[in-house]
Amino acid sequence: MHDSSVFYTIFLIFSGAAIFSTLVLFTKQSLLVAYILLGAILGPWGFKLVSDVTTVKQVGDMGIVFLLFLLGLHLQPQNLMHMLKKITWIAIISSLVFALIAFSIGKWFGFNQMECYILGAAMMFSSTIIGLKLLPTTILHHQHTGEVMISVLLMQDVIAIIILILINGAQQDGTFSMHDLFLVVLTLPGLALFAFLVERYVLVKLLARFDRTQEYVFLLSIGWCLGLSVLAQSWGLPEEIGAFVAGVALASSPISLFIAESLKPLRDFFLVMFFFAVGATFNFTYLTQIIIPASLLGFIMLILKPWLFQ
């Protein structure tokens, strides 16, 4: 009776998240553990109380968009460019090292060539979303460690975009799509240029004139974030990149911190649904096949990554 009810689904997610979060906090773990575990239990591979995971995932993706937008609001463009120049080669070399290790472990456990390539590609990158969510705000936004971490994660995201373009081209016609790769090289700077022009000649004037109307600032910020996200998606870039660029473009605004604070509850609402959807996609039927190689790979990465980035 309740399978198609959005209200019932939201009730299950947030009531369950409240209960699981209480238990998780008693064990001094991250709340993300509660959301993911809840998704695994209530999702289609658990008790099947929430079957329409696709819709939950699509709604939850909004949390990633707002998370990256808020992150951009705290980063001055000059500081960001300075850090990206410093860590470019670090991000590239470390990604290649992690890919090689994961590929070798896949071969050791008898995975086929394509599975090893996928495993290697997956281990090249850290989770931007989990990393930004777990790191305390004081470290993330106001310390050198946070700036370095953000720069590495963003550079890894750019590498991931390039790899996905090459993989998609190979799947479609058997060749790497250099045309799409060239478009990304052009569209990312083009998107940034467009964002800063709009911010300088349109948004600044609107915010200066109507900044006392908080509801208007709230609506304009959301519209700007989502608008640039849709534009980025139409240009072949992830919508999260568009949201991040939108945030960085507004970072110099006097009310950027006010915008960030006002959007935090909205971000957290959608992120709960996102991590629930992540847990709901866990297929327990494959657990016996992957638990040993996954545990070994996870252990190696936990040891190697802090050492490599120290």
TORKOL-4160 file (C-alpha; in steps of 0.2 Angstrom, whole numbers, padded with zeros to 4 digits, m for minus):
310
<pt num="1" X="0000" Y="0000" Z="0000"/>
<pt num="2" X="0014" Y="0012" Z="0004"/>
<pt num="3" X="0027" Y="0007" Z="m0010"/>
<pt num="4" X="0022" Y="0022" Z="m0021"/>
<pt num="5" X="0020" Y="0034" Z="m0007"/>
<pt num="6" X="0034" Y="0047" Z="m0006"/>
<pt num="7" X="0028" Y="0053" Z="0011"/>
<pt num="8" X="0030" Y="0035" Z="0018"/>
<pt num="9" X="0047" Y="0033" Z="0010"/>
<pt num="10" X="0053" Y="0049" Z="0018"/>
<pt num="11" X="0046" Y="0044" Z="0034"/>
<pt num="12" X="0055" Y="0028" Z="0034"/>
<pt num="13" X="0071" Y="0036" Z="0029"/>
<pt num="14" X="0072" Y="0050" Z="0042"/>
<pt num="15" X="0064" Y="0041" Z="0056"/>
<pt num="16" X="0075" Y="0026" Z="0053"/>
<pt num="17" X="0090" Y="0038" Z="0052"/>
<pt num="18" X="0086" Y="0046" Z="0068"/>
<pt num="19" X="0086" Y="0029" Z="0077"/>
<pt num="20" X="0101" Y="0023" Z="0069"/>
<pt num="21" X="0110" Y="0039" Z="0071"/>
<pt num="22" X="0107" Y="0038" Z="0090"/>
<pt num="23" X="0115" Y="0021" Z="0091"/>
<pt num="24" X="0129" Y="0026" Z="0080"/>
<pt num="25" X="0133" Y="0041" Z="0091"/>
<pt num="26" X="0134" Y="0030" Z="0106"/>
<pt num="27" X="0148" Y="0021" Z="0097"/>
<pt num="28" X="0156" Y="0037" Z="0092"/>
<pt num="29" X="0155" Y="0033" Z="0074"/>
<pt num="30" X="0151" Y="0045" Z="0059"/>
<pt num="31" X="0133" Y="0048" Z="0055"/>
<pt num="32" X="0136" Y="0042" Z="0037"/>
<pt num="33" X="0138" Y="0025" Z="0044"/>
<pt num="34" X="0120" Y="0026" Z="0050"/>
<pt num="35" X="0113" Y="0032" Z="0034"/>
<pt num="36" X="0122" Y="0019" Z="0023"/>
<pt num="37" X="0118" Y="0005" Z="0035"/>
<pt num="38" X="0099" Y="0010" Z="0036"/>
<pt num="39" X="0099" Y="0010" Z="0017"/>
<pt num="40" X="0106" Y="m0008" Z="0016"/>
<pt num="41" X="0093" Y="m0014" Z="0029"/>
<pt num="42" X="0078" Y="m0006" Z="0022"/>
<pt num="43" X="0082" Y="m0006" Z="0003"/>
<pt num="44" X="0078" Y="m0019" Z="m0010"/>
<pt num="45" X="0092" Y="m0031" Z="m0005"/>
<pt num="46" X="0087" Y="m0030" Z="0014"/>
<pt num="47" X="0069" Y="m0029" Z="0020"/>
<pt num="48" X="0062" Y="m0021" Z="0004"/>
<pt num="49" X="0053" Y="m0008" Z="0013"/>
<pt num="50" X="0060" Y="0005" Z="0001"/>
<pt num="51" X="0059" Y="m0002" Z="m0017"/>
<pt num="52" X="0061" Y="0014" Z="m0027"/>
<pt num="53" X="0079" Y="0017" Z="m0024"/>
<pt num="54" X="0081" Y="0026" Z="m0041"/>
<pt num="55" X="0070" Y="0041" Z="m0036"/>
<pt num="56" X="0078" Y="0042" Z="m0019"/>
<pt num="57" X="0095" Y="0042" Z="m0027"/>
<pt num="58" X="0090" Y="0056" Z="m0039"/>
<pt num="59" X="0083" Y="0067" Z="m0025"/>
<pt num="60" X="0098" Y="0063" Z="m0015"/>
<pt num="61" X="0110" Y="0069" Z="m0029"/>
<pt num="62" X="0104" Y="0086" Z="m0025"/>
<pt num="63" X="0114" Y="0085" Z="m0008"/>
<pt num="64" X="0130" Y="0083" Z="m0018"/>
<pt num="65" X="0126" Y="0098" Z="m0028"/>
<pt num="66" X="0123" Y="0109" Z="m0013"/>
<pt num="67" X="0138" Y="0101" Z="m0004"/>
<pt num="68" X="0149" Y="0107" Z="m0018"/>
<pt num="69" X="0141" Y="0124" Z="m0020"/>
<pt num="70" X="0144" Y="0127" Z="m0001"/>
<pt num="71" X="0162" Y="0121" Z="m0002"/>
<pt num="72" X="0165" Y="0133" Z="m0017"/>
<pt num="73" X="0157" Y="0148" Z="m0006"/>
<pt num="74" X="0172" Y="0146" Z="0006"/>
<pt num="75" X="0186" Y="0145" Z="m0007"/>
<pt num="76" X="0193" Y="0161" Z="m0014"/>
<pt num="77" X="0197" Y="0159" Z="m0033"/>
<pt num="78" X="0215" Y="0165" Z="m0030"/>
<pt num="79" X="0219" Y="0152" Z="m0016"/>
<pt num="80" X="0211" Y="0138" Z="m0026"/>
<pt num="81" X="0221" Y="0141" Z="m0042"/>
<pt num="82" X="0237" Y="0142" Z="m0031"/>
<pt num="83" X="0233" Y="0126" Z="m0023"/>
<pt num="84" X="0228" Y="0117" Z="m0039"/>
<pt num="85" X="0245" Y="0122" Z="m0047"/>
<pt num="86" X="0255" Y="0115" Z="m0032"/>
<pt num="87" X="0246" Y="0098" Z="m0031"/>
<pt num="88" X="0243" Y="0093" Z="m0049"/>
<pt num="89" X="0257" Y="0081" Z="m0051"/>
<pt num="90" X="0254" Y="0074" Z="m0033"/>
<pt num="91" X="0236" Y="0070" Z="m0038"/>
<pt num="92" X="0241" Y="0062" Z="m0055"/>
<pt num="93" X="0256" Y="0051" Z="m0048"/>
<pt num="94" X="0246" Y="0045" Z="m0033"/>
<pt num="95" X="0231" Y="0041" Z="m0043"/>
<pt num="96" X="0242" Y="0030" Z="m0055"/>
<pt num="97" X="0250" Y="0021" Z="m0040"/>
<pt num="98" X="0233" Y="0017" Z="m0032"/>
<pt num="99" X="0227" Y="0011" Z="m0049"/>
<pt num="100" X="0242" Y="0000" Z="m0051"/>
<pt num="101" X="0240" Y="m0008" Z="m0034"/>
<pt num="102" X="0221" Y="m0011" Z="m0036"/>
<pt num="103" X="0224" Y="m0019" Z="m0054"/>
<pt num="104" X="0238" Y="m0031" Z="m0047"/>
<pt num="105" X="0226" Y="m0036" Z="m0033"/>
<pt num="106" X="0212" Y="m0039" Z="m0045"/>
<pt num="107" X="0224" Y="m0050" Z="m0056"/>
<pt num="108" X="0230" Y="m0060" Z="m0040"/>
<pt num="109" X="0212" Y="m0064" Z="m0036"/>
<pt num="110" X="0208" Y="m0070" Z="m0054"/>
<pt num="111" X="0197" Y="m0056" Z="m0060"/>
<pt num="112" X="0197" Y="m0054" Z="m0079"/>
<pt num="113" X="0206" Y="m0040" Z="m0088"/>
<pt num="114" X="0191" Y="m0028" Z="m0089"/>
<pt num="115" X="0186" Y="m0031" Z="m0070"/>
<pt num="116" X="0204" Y="m0027" Z="m0066"/>
<pt num="117" X="0204" Y="m0011" Z="m0076"/>
<pt num="118" X="0188" Y="m0005" Z="m0068"/>
<pt num="119" X="0195" Y="m0009" Z="m0051"/>
<pt num="120" X="0211" Y="0001" Z="m0054"/>
<pt num="121" X="0201" Y="0015" Z="m0061"/>
<pt num="122" X="0189" Y="0015" Z="m0045"/>
<pt num="123" X="0204" Y="0015" Z="m0033"/>
<pt num="124" X="0212" Y="0030" Z="m0042"/>
<pt num="125" X="0201" Y="0042" Z="m0033"/>
<pt num="126" X="0195" Y="0046" Z="m0016"/>
<pt num="127" X="0176" Y="0050" Z="m0012"/>
<pt num="128" X="0175" Y="0068" Z="m0013"/>
<pt num="129" X="0158" Y="0068" Z="m0005"/>
<pt num="130" X="0163" Y="0057" Z="0010"/>
<pt num="131" X="0179" Y="0066" Z="0012"/>
<pt num="132" X="0171" Y="0083" Z="0013"/>
<pt num="133" X="0157" Y="0077" Z="0024"/>
<pt num="134" X="0168" Y="0069" Z="0037"/>
<pt num="135" X="0181" Y="0082" Z="0039"/>
<pt num="136" X="0177" Y="0095" Z="0052"/>
<pt num="137" X="0171" Y="0112" Z="0045"/>
<pt num="138" X="0185" Y="0121" Z="0055"/>
<pt num="139" X="0198" Y="0111" Z="0046"/>
<pt num="140" X="0190" Y="0110" Z="0029"/>
<pt num="141" X="0188" Y="0129" Z="0027"/>
<pt num="142" X="0201" Y="0138" Z="0038"/>
<pt num="143" X="0217" Y="0127" Z="0038"/>
<pt num="144" X="0230" Y="0123" Z="0025"/>
<pt num="145" X="0226" Y="0104" Z="0027"/>
<pt num="146" X="0208" Y="0107" Z="0021"/>
<pt num="147" X="0214" Y="0117" Z="0006"/>
<pt num="148" X="0226" Y="0104" Z="0001"/>
<pt num="149" X="0213" Y="0090" Z="0003"/>
<pt num="150" X="0200" Y="0100" Z="m0007"/>
<pt num="151" X="0213" Y="0103" Z="m0021"/>
<pt num="152" X="0218" Y="0085" Z="m0022"/>
<pt num="153" X="0200" Y="0079" Z="m0022"/>
<pt num="154" X="0195" Y="0091" Z="m0036"/>
<pt num="155" X="0210" Y="0086" Z="m0047"/>
<pt num="156" X="0205" Y="0068" Z="m0045"/>
<pt num="157" X="0187" Y="0073" Z="m0050"/>
<pt num="158" X="0194" Y="0081" Z="m0066"/>
<pt num="159" X="0205" Y="0065" Z="m0070"/>
<pt num="160" X="0189" Y="0055" Z="m0067"/>
<pt num="161" X="0179" Y="0065" Z="m0079"/>
<pt num="162" X="0193" Y="0062" Z="m0092"/>
<pt num="163" X="0193" Y="0043" Z="m0089"/>
<pt num="164" X="0174" Y="0042" Z="m0090"/>
<pt num="165" X="0175" Y="0051" Z="m0107"/>
<pt num="166" X="0188" Y="0039" Z="m0114"/>
<pt num="167" X="0178" Y="0023" Z="m0107"/>
<pt num="168" X="0162" Y="0029" Z="m0115"/>
<pt num="169" X="0170" Y="0032" Z="m0131"/>
<pt num="170" X="0178" Y="0015" Z="m0131"/>
<pt num="171" X="0161" Y="0007" Z="m0127"/>
<pt num="172" X="0152" Y="0016" Z="m0141"/>
<pt num="173" X="0164" Y="0014" Z="m0156"/>
<pt num="174" X="0179" Y="0004" Z="m0149"/>
<pt num="175" X="0190" Y="0020" Z="m0150"/>
<pt num="176" X="0194" Y="0033" Z="m0137"/>
<pt num="177" X="0184" Y="0049" Z="m0140"/>
<pt num="178" X="0197" Y="0063" Z="m0141"/>
<pt num="179" X="0184" Y="0074" Z="m0148"/>
<pt num="180" X="0174" Y="0073" Z="m0131"/>
<pt num="181" X="0191" Y="0075" Z="m0122"/>
<pt num="182" X="0195" Y="0091" Z="m0131"/>
<pt num="183" X="0177" Y="0098" Z="m0127"/>
<pt num="184" X="0180" Y="0095" Z="m0109"/>
<pt num="185" X="0197" Y="0105" Z="m0110"/>
<pt num="186" X="0187" Y="0119" Z="m0117"/>
<pt num="187" X="0171" Y="0119" Z="m0108"/>
<pt num="188" X="0178" Y="0119" Z="m0090"/>
<pt num="189" X="0187" Y="0135" Z="m0092"/>
<pt num="190" X="0172" Y="0142" Z="m0102"/>
<pt num="191" X="0160" Y="0138" Z="m0088"/>
<pt num="192" X="0171" Y="0146" Z="m0076"/>
<pt num="193" X="0173" Y="0162" Z="m0087"/>
<pt num="194" X="0154" Y="0163" Z="m0089"/>
<pt num="195" X="0151" Y="0161" Z="m0071"/>
<pt num="196" X="0163" Y="0175" Z="m0066"/>
<pt num="197" X="0156" Y="0187" Z="m0079"/>
<pt num="198" X="0138" Y="0184" Z="m0073"/>
<pt num="199" X="0143" Y="0186" Z="m0055"/>
<pt num="200" X="0152" Y="0202" Z="m0058"/>
<pt num="201" X="0139" Y="0210" Z="m0069"/>
<pt num="202" X="0123" Y="0203" Z="m0063"/>
<pt num="203" X="0123" Y="0194" Z="m0047"/>
<pt num="204" X="0133" Y="0207" Z="m0037"/>
<pt num="205" X="0122" Y="0221" Z="m0042"/>
<pt num="206" X="0106" Y="0211" Z="m0038"/>
<pt num="207" X="0113" Y="0206" Z="m0021"/>
<pt num="208" X="0119" Y="0223" Z="m0017"/>
<pt num="209" X="0101" Y="0230" Z="m0021"/>
<pt num="210" X="0091" Y="0217" Z="m0012"/>
<pt num="211" X="0102" Y="0209" Z="0001"/>
<pt num="212" X="0090" Y="0214" Z="0015"/>
<pt num="213" X="0077" Y="0202" Z="0009"/>
<pt num="214" X="0084" Y="0186" Z="0015"/>
<pt num="215" X="0071" Y="0175" Z="0006"/>
<pt num="216" X="0076" Y="0183" Z="m0011"/>
<pt num="217" X="0095" Y="0179" Z="m0007"/>
<pt num="218" X="0090" Y="0161" Z="m0003"/>
<pt num="219" X="0080" Y="0159" Z="m0019"/>
<pt num="220" X="0093" Y="0168" Z="m0030"/>
<pt num="221" X="0107" Y="0157" Z="m0022"/>
<pt num="222" X="0098" Y="0141" Z="m0026"/>
<pt num="223" X="0093" Y="0147" Z="m0043"/>
<pt num="224" X="0111" Y="0151" Z="m0047"/>
<pt num="225" X="0118" Y="0135" Z="m0040"/>
<pt num="226" X="0105" Y="0124" Z="m0050"/>
<pt num="227" X="0106" Y="0135" Z="m0066"/>
<pt num="228" X="0125" Y="0133" Z="m0067"/>
<pt num="229" X="0124" Y="0114" Z="m0063"/>
<pt num="230" X="0111" Y="0111" Z="m0077"/>
<pt num="231" X="0122" Y="0122" Z="m0089"/>
<pt num="232" X="0137" Y="0111" Z="m0084"/>
<pt num="233" X="0128" Y="0095" Z="m0087"/>
<pt num="234" X="0122" Y="0101" Z="m0105"/>
<pt num="235" X="0140" Y="0104" Z="m0109"/>
<pt num="236" X="0145" Y="0087" Z="m0104"/>
<pt num="237" X="0152" Y="0090" Z="m0087"/>
<pt num="238" X="0145" Y="0083" Z="m0070"/>
<pt num="239" X="0132" Y="0095" Z="m0062"/>
<pt num="240" X="0143" Y="0095" Z="m0046"/>
<pt num="241" X="0157" Y="0104" Z="m0055"/>
<pt num="242" X="0144" Y="0117" Z="m0061"/>
<pt num="243" X="0138" Y="0119" Z="m0043"/>
<pt num="244" X="0156" Y="0121" Z="m0037"/>
<pt num="245" X="0160" Y="0134" Z="m0050"/>
<pt num="246" X="0145" Y="0143" Z="m0045"/>
<pt num="247" X="0150" Y="0143" Z="m0027"/>
<pt num="248" X="0168" Y="0149" Z="m0031"/>
<pt num="249" X="0161" Y="0163" Z="m0041"/>
<pt num="250" X="0151" Y="0170" Z="m0026"/>
<pt num="251" X="0165" Y="0167" Z="m0014"/>
<pt num="252" X="0171" Y="0185" Z="m0015"/>
<pt num="253" X="0153" Y="0191" Z="m0011"/>
<pt num="254" X="0151" Y="0200" Z="0006"/>
<pt num="255" X="0136" Y="0188" Z="0010"/>
<pt num="256" X="0144" Y="0172" Z="0004"/>
<pt num="257" X="0145" Y="0165" Z="0022"/>
<pt num="258" X="0127" Y="0170" Z="0025"/>
<pt num="259" X="0122" Y="0160" Z="0010"/>
<pt num="260" X="0132" Y="0145" Z="0015"/>
<pt num="261" X="0124" Y="0145" Z="0033"/>
<pt num="262" X="0106" Y="0147" Z="0026"/>
<pt num="263" X="0108" Y="0132" Z="0014"/>
<pt num="264" X="0116" Y="0120" Z="0026"/>
<pt num="265" X="0100" Y="0112" Z="0032"/>
<pt num="266" X="0094" Y="0110" Z="0014"/>
<pt num="267" X="0111" Y="0101" Z="0010"/>
<pt num="268" X="0109" Y="0090" Z="0025"/>
<pt num="269" X="0092" Y="0085" Z="0021"/>
<pt num="270" X="0096" Y="0079" Z="0003"/>
<pt num="271" X="0113" Y="0071" Z="0009"/>
<pt num="272" X="0103" Y="0059" Z="0021"/>
<pt num="273" X="0094" Y="0053" Z="0006"/>
<pt num="274" X="0109" Y="0051" Z="m0005"/>
<pt num="275" X="0119" Y="0040" Z="0008"/>
<pt num="276" X="0103" Y="0030" Z="0011"/>
<pt num="277" X="0102" Y="0027" Z="m0008"/>
<pt num="278" X="0121" Y="0022" Z="m0008"/>
<pt num="279" X="0117" Y="0009" Z="0006"/>
<pt num="280" X="0101" Y="0003" Z="m0003"/>
<pt num="281" X="0112" Y="m0002" Z="m0018"/>
<pt num="282" X="0122" Y="m0015" Z="m0008"/>
<pt num="283" X="0119" Y="m0032" Z="m0016"/>
<pt num="284" X="0122" Y="m0045" Z="m0002"/>
<pt num="285" X="0122" Y="m0060" Z="m0014"/>
<pt num="286" X="0140" Y="m0054" Z="m0020"/>
<pt num="287" X="0147" Y="m0053" Z="m0002"/>
<pt num="288" X="0155" Y="m0070" Z="m0001"/>
<pt num="289" X="0164" Y="m0066" Z="m0018"/>
<pt num="290" X="0171" Y="m0049" Z="m0014"/>
<pt num="291" X="0173" Y="m0048" Z="0005"/>
<pt num="292" X="0191" Y="m0055" Z="0005"/>
<pt num="293" X="0199" Y="m0045" Z="m0010"/>
<pt num="294" X="0189" Y="m0029" Z="m0004"/>
<pt num="295" X="0195" Y="m0031" Z="0014"/>
<pt num="296" X="0213" Y="m0033" Z="0008"/>
<pt num="297" X="0212" Y="m0019" Z="m0004"/>
<pt num="298" X="0204" Y="m0008" Z="0009"/>
<pt num="299" X="0218" Y="m0012" Z="0022"/>
<pt num="300" X="0232" Y="m0008" Z="0009"/>
<pt num="301" X="0224" Y="0008" Z="0005"/>
<pt num="302" X="0221" Y="0013" Z="0023"/>
<pt num="303" X="0240" Y="0010" Z="0026"/>
<pt num="304" X="0247" Y="0017" Z="0010"/>
<pt num="305" X="0237" Y="0033" Z="0007"/>
<pt num="306" X="0242" Y="0042" Z="0023"/>
<pt num="307" X="0260" Y="0037" Z="0020"/>
<pt num="308" X="0260" Y="0043" Z="0002"/>
<pt num="309" X="0251" Y="0060" Z="0006"/>
<pt num="310" X="0261" Y="0064" Z="0022"/>
